[in-house]
Structure formats: C-alpha cells, structure tokens
C-alpha cells in the first residue's frame, strides 16, 4: 500500500527529504491563488482522463482541496505500479511554511 501523510505533518515530512514530484489536483485558478512550493498543477478530471501525463520514473505526492481527489488519484496510480503518497485532508487545512501564492 502507499503512504498517507496528514496535512498537519506535511512540513516535517517534506523536510525529511522527499525527492519526488508534488502534484496539485485542484483547478488552475485555485493553483494560481496558492499552492505548495514546487507543485505541478494537473487538474483531477484532466489527469483521470489522461493518466499518461505522468510517468512513473519518480514518486508522486498528490494533494487536492479536501483530500478525496488525492485519495482517488493515489488508488489509480498505485494500481498502475507508481510509487505514490497521499496528503490527507487537503490543502484547505494547511498552515505550513511551504505554501506560496502568485
């Protein structure tokens, strides 16, 4: 199975040296308002229609607004053989230092 990180522990977890990709599953407008530093935006619906947009050469950390879409994405990509990490509860509860706004 894959790892799930509570959003409240994300800063500490990232500081331990995560070296994969960070995937933001929210809409482009939500991503532009704020996102985790280094995150790439792949809206959930688009990614579910075209999972080949992501390769499996690196681990993938998924997050969304509330936690449900990241869980579904992790289930799909894990079954396809990807190394994935789920961020539980979603970005709406995040108050850490890795948040950026544009």
Secondary structure as UniProt FT lines:
FT   STRAND          3..6
FT   HELIX           7..9
FT   HELIX           10..15
FT   TURN            16..17
FT   STRAND          21..24
FT   HELIX           28..33
FT   STRAND          35..36
FT   TURN            37..38
FT   STRAND          39..41
FT   HELIX           44..49
FT   HELIX           51..53
FT   STRAND          60..63
FT   HELIX           68..79
FT   TURN            80..81
FT   STRAND          84..88
FT   HELIX           91..93
FT   TURN            97..98
FT   STRAND          99..100
//
